[in-house]
Amino acid sequence: MHDRFVRLCLLVSAGLLPLVAPPAALAARTNHAGRVLGPVPTVTRALLFNTPEADAVVAALQIMPADNPWNEDVSRRPLLANSAALIARIHSDLAPNRRTLRVFFEMNYVLVPDSQPLVPIDLVQYAAESDPGPYPIPDNLPIETWPAGTGGLSLRDWQQDTKQAGGDRHAIIVQPGTGFFWETWSTRLAGSQWQAANGARFNLRSNQLRPAGWTSGDAAGLPMFPALIRYDECQRGEIEHALRIVVRHSRAEFIEPARHFASSPRTMNPDVPAMGQRLRLRADFPIPDNWTAQEKAVLKALKKYGGLVADNGNFFSVSATPDDRFPQGAFDRLATVSVTNFEAVAVSGAEAGARRRP
């Protein structure tokens, strides 16, 4: 071994063998799914979610730590003991014409530079459970469903809700340089003053949870940004995280990483899903070859990562960005996938696996 080492040193010194950097120095940066990540582009101005510039940034990010619940592969996790009863209850709680999977084009986001000026924001409903302002709000902050679902209204009109359309009006601001992101609910620009019902700050690089019992922009006290179906990942053909799932009725309990419940009418029935409950598309569900790349990406993600129950609504749905670059009908056939093709997964526990705290 010593003689071999000496010969190698002589070859290097003679210029006959290149000096190779240690493997650690050459190792490509990869995310939790094993995808090679390029350098993260520096954000120098506010970038809207539906642009190639924003795509390049989010594609290079590790969104939440590799061992975060949103990134947990649950394809082999055992079923909850009452999985069949829980799925049957989710199914029966919905109207007969709403018992299949829907993709809702709702949550959008903006990427901002580290230098983005901080702006005051009035948190008018759940201030005690909010992270106080100011927030780095840019002039082009998109509000939920814009532009795909706002009927051609300008962004400024939608920010001000000039047509009094109402709705949940979530907003998401991501600052890749610092790793922080902010999410608000019932967000609007009143004159020159931003206001929201509440606001939450999260960290892309941390598994830290919100205080127990605190809401966020989502009823479950969860972040929304890591859960969204995005254009860039559908273009790659792979969604690398769990999705945000909405059910009709949830019980008065939360399972980590959720931190809040919103049960109405209030129930503790264990067959009603809790906020944070993981649902998974059954492994034996056939994914048709002729379905769109977007549909296949969603179904594969639901088999591998599943979805976390995050809110109550009138549909069984997952959330996608309202990106106007998605082809018409890109997700339509998902509406044929019945709730009965899902199962409830036994979670790995508050301190185990992907739920280990930093």
C-alpha positions in Angstrom: 0.0 0.0 0.0 2.9 2.4 0.9 4.7 1.7 -2.4 1.5 2.4 -4.4 1.0 5.7 -2.6 4.6 6.7 -3.3 4.1 5.9 -7.0 0.9 7.9 -7.2 2.6 10.9 -5.6 5.5 10.7 -8.1 3.1 10.6 -11.0 1.2 13.6 -9.7 4.4 15.6 -9.2 5.5 14.7 -12.7 2.3 16.0 -14.1 1.4 12.5 -15.5 -1.6 12.1 -13.2 -4.1 15.0 -12.5 -4.6 16.0 -8.9 -8.3 15.2 -8.2 -10.2 17.0 -5.6 -11.6 14.9 -2.7 -15.0 13.4 -3.5 -16.8 15.6 -1.0 -15.6 18.7 -2.9 -16.9 17.3 -6.2 -20.1 15.9 -5.0 -23.2 17.4 -6.6 -25.7 19.0 -4.4 -28.8 16.8 -4.4 -32.2 17.2 -2.8 -34.1 14.6 -0.7 -35.4 12.9 -3.8 -31.9 12.5 -5.2 -32.3 15.1 -7.9 -29.2 17.1 -8.7 -29.7 20.8 -7.8 -27.8 23.5 -9.6 -26.6 26.7 -7.9 -29.5 28.8 -6.6 -29.9 31.9 -8.7 -29.6 35.1 -6.8 -33.0 36.9 -6.6 -32.4 40.6 -7.3 -36.1 41.7 -7.8 -39.5 40.3 -6.9 -40.3 37.3 -9.2 -43.8 36.1 -9.8 -44.4 32.4 -9.6 -45.5 32.0 -13.2 -42.2 33.0 -14.8 -39.2 31.1 -16.0 -37.0 33.1 -13.6 -39.0 31.9 -10.6 -39.0 28.3 -12.0 -35.2 28.4 -12.0 -35.0 29.5 -8.4 -37.4 27.0 -6.9 -36.0 24.2 -9.0 -32.6 24.7 -7.3 -34.0 24.9 -3.7 -34.1 22.2 -1.1 -37.7 23.1 0.0 -37.8 22.2 3.7 -35.1 19.9 5.1 -34.6 16.4 3.6 -36.1 14.8 6.8 -39.1 17.2 6.9 -42.6 15.6 6.9 -43.5 17.2 3.6 -40.5 15.3 2.1 -41.2 11.9 3.8 -41.6 8.9 1.6 -44.6 7.1 3.1 -45.1 4.6 0.3 -44.2 1.7 2.7 -45.7 3.1 5.9 -48.4 0.8 7.5 -52.0 1.7 7.3 -53.9 3.3 10.2 -55.9 0.6 12.0 -59.2 2.3 11.0 -58.1 3.4 7.5 -61.1 1.9 5.8 -63.6 3.5 8.1 -61.8 6.9 7.9 -61.8 6.8 4.1 -65.5 5.8 4.1 -66.3 8.8 6.3 -64.4 11.2 4.1 -66.3 9.8 1.1 -69.8 10.0 2.8 -69.3 13.5 4.1 -69.0 14.8 0.6 -71.9 15.5 -1.8 -72.4 12.6 -4.3 -71.0 14.6 -7.2 -67.9 15.7 -5.2 -66.4 12.4 -4.1 -63.5 12.4 -6.5 -60.1 14.2 -6.5 -60.1 17.8 -7.6 -57.1 20.1 -8.4 -57.8 23.6 -7.2 -55.8 26.4 -8.8 -55.4 28.6 -5.8 -52.1 29.3 -3.9 -49.5 31.4 -5.7 -46.3 33.0 -4.5 -43.7 35.6 -5.1 -39.9 35.4 -4.6 -38.2 38.4 -3.1 -34.6 39.5 -2.6 -32.9 39.7 0.8 -33.0 43.5 0.4 -36.8 43.6 -0.1 -38.1 46.6 2.0 -40.2 45.6 5.0 -43.8 46.9 5.0 -46.2 47.2 7.8 -49.2 44.8 7.8 -52.3 44.9 10.0 -53.2 41.4 11.3 -56.8 41.9 12.1 -58.3 38.6 13.3 -55.7 36.2 14.7 -52.9 38.6 15.8 -52.2 36.6 18.9 -51.4 33.5 16.8 -49.4 35.4 14.2 -45.8 36.4 13.6 -45.8 40.2 13.8 -44.9 42.4 10.9 -43.4 44.1 9.1 -43.2 41.7 6.2 -41.1 42.0 3.0 -44.2 42.6 0.8 -43.4 43.6 -2.8 -45.7 45.8 -5.0 -46.5 42.7 -7.2 -47.7 40.5 -4.3 -50.0 37.9 -6.0 -53.2 37.0 -4.1 -54.8 33.6 -4.3 -56.3 32.4 -7.7 -54.6 35.3 -9.7 -54.2 35.2 -12.7 -55.9 32.0 -13.8 -59.1 32.5 -11.8 -59.6 36.2 -11.6 -61.4 36.9 -14.9 -58.7 39.1 -16.4 -58.6 41.6 -13.5 -55.3 43.4 -13.1 -53.1 42.4 -10.2 -53.7 45.7 -8.5 -57.5 45.4 -8.8 -57.3 41.9 -7.3 -55.0 43.0 -4.5 -57.6 45.6 -3.6 -60.6 43.3 -4.2 -62.3 46.0 -6.2 -65.0 43.6 -7.3 -65.6 42.4 -3.7 -65.1 38.8 -4.8 -64.0 37.7 -1.3 -62.6 34.2 -1.0 -59.7 33.0 1.1 -57.2 35.4 -0.4 -54.0 33.6 0.7 -50.6 35.2 -0.1 -47.2 33.7 0.1 -43.8 35.5 0.1 -40.6 33.5 -0.2 -37.1 34.9 0.4 -34.7 32.2 -0.9 -31.6 34.0 0.3 -32.6 34.0 4.0 -34.7 30.8 3.8 -37.7 32.5 5.3 -41.2 32.6 3.9 -44.4 34.3 5.0 -48.0 33.2 4.5 -51.2 35.2 5.1 -54.9 34.6 4.9 -57.7 37.1 3.9 -55.1 39.4 2.5 -55.9 42.7 0.8 -54.5 46.1 0.1 -56.7 48.7 1.7 -55.6 52.0 0.2 -51.9 51.9 0.8 -52.1 49.6 3.8 -51.7 45.8 3.7 -53.9 43.8 6.0 -54.6 40.1 6.6 -56.5 38.0 9.1 -53.3 36.4 10.3 -49.7 35.8 9.3 -47.1 33.1 9.8 -43.4 33.0 9.1 -41.7 29.7 8.3 -38.1 28.6 7.5 -37.2 26.5 4.5 -34.2 25.2 6.4 -35.8 24.1 9.6 -38.3 21.5 10.9 -39.4 23.9 13.7 -43.2 23.8 14.2 -45.5 26.6 15.2 -46.6 26.7 18.8 -49.2 24.0 19.6 -52.7 25.4 19.0 -51.6 28.2 16.6 -53.1 28.5 13.2 -51.3 29.8 10.1 -52.5 30.8 6.7 -53.9 27.2 6.7 -56.4 25.9 9.2 -54.0 23.1 10.3 -51.2 25.6 11.3 -49.1 24.1 8.4 -47.2 25.9 5.7 -48.7 25.9 2.2 -45.7 26.7 0.0 -44.0 23.3 0.4 -47.3 21.5 -0.6 -48.2 23.2 -3.9 -48.3 21.6 -7.3 -46.0 23.8 -9.3 -45.5 24.3 -13.0 -41.7 23.7 -12.9 -42.0 20.3 -11.2 -44.8 19.1 -13.5 -42.6 20.0 -16.4 -39.9 17.7 -14.9 -42.6 15.0 -14.5 -42.0 14.5 -10.8 -43.5 16.2 -7.7 -41.1 15.6 -4.8 -43.3 16.3 -1.8 -46.6 15.6 -0.1 -49.6 17.6 -1.2 -52.1 19.7 0.7 -55.4 17.9 1.0 -58.8 19.4 1.8 -61.6 17.3 3.2 -65.2 18.2 4.1 -65.1 17.6 7.8 -62.2 17.2 10.3 -62.1 16.3 14.0 -61.1 18.5 16.9 -57.5 17.2 17.0 -54.2 17.7 15.2 -51.4 15.3 14.4 -47.9 16.6 14.0 -46.7 18.4 11.9 -50.2 20.1 12.1 -50.6 22.5 15.0 -54.2 23.6 14.9 -57.7 22.1 14.3 -60.9 23.6 12.9 -63.7 21.0 13.5 -67.2 22.2 12.6 -69.4 20.7 13.7 -67.0 19.8 16.5 -66.4 16.0 16.8 -63.8 13.7 18.3 -64.9 10.7 16.2 -61.7 8.9 15.3 -63.1 8.0 11.9 -63.2 11.7 11.0 -59.7 12.7 9.9 -57.6 15.0 12.1 -55.6 17.9 10.7 -52.2 16.5 9.7 -53.6 13.1 8.9 -51.6 11.5 6.0 -53.6 10.1 3.2 -52.0 8.0 0.4 -53.1 6.9 -3.0 -53.2 3.1 -3.1 -50.2 1.4 -4.7 -52.5 -0.7 -6.9 -54.2 2.3 -8.5 -53.3 2.1 -12.2 -51.8 5.2 -13.7 -52.9 5.3 -17.4 -50.0 5.9 -19.8 -52.1 8.2 -22.0 -52.8 10.7 -19.1 -51.0 14.0 -19.1 -47.6 14.5 -17.6 -49.2 16.7 -15.0 -51.8 14.1 -14.0 -49.2 11.3 -13.8 -46.9 13.5 -11.7 -49.7 14.2 -9.2 -50.7 10.5 -8.9 -47.1 9.4 -8.4 -46.6 11.9 -5.7 -49.8 10.8 -3.9 -48.5 7.2 -4.0 -45.0 8.1 -2.7 -45.5 11.2 -0.4 -49.3 11.2 0.0 -51.0 14.3 1.3 -51.6 16.0 4.6 -55.1 17.0 5.6 -54.8 20.8 5.9 -58.3 22.4 5.7 -62.0 21.9 5.4 -63.9 22.5 2.2 -66.6 21.3 -0.1 -64.4 19.1 -2.2 -61.7 16.5 -1.8 -58.9 18.5 -3.3 -55.2 19.2 -3.7 -53.8 22.7 -4.3 -52.0 23.8 -7.4 -50.6 27.2 -8.3 -53.0 29.1 -10.6 -50.2 29.2 -13.3 -51.5 30.4 -16.6 -48.8 28.3 -18.4 -50.5 25.0 -17.5 -52.2 23.5 -20.6 -55.9 23.6 -20.8 -57.3 20.5 -19.1 -53.9 19.4 -17.8 -55.5 17.9 -14.6 -59.1 17.1 -15.7 -58.9 13.3 -15.6 -57.9 13.4 -11.9 -61.6 14.1 -11.3 -62.3 10.5 -12.1 -60.2 9.3 -9.1 -62.5 8.4 -6.3 -61.8 9.0 -2.6 -62.1 5.3 -2.2 -58.8 4.8 -4.0 -57.0 6.4 -1.0 -55.9 5.0 2.4 -54.9 6.5 5.7 -51.3 6.1 6.8 -50.1 5.5 10.3 -47.8 8.4 11.0 -44.2 7.9 12.2 -44.6 9.8 15.5 -43.6 13.2 16.8 -40.0 12.4 17.4 -39.3 9.7 14.8 -38.2 9.7 11.2 -39.3 12.7 9.2 -40.9 14.2 12.3 -37.6 14.5 14.2 -37.2 18.1 15.5 -34.0 20.1 14.8 
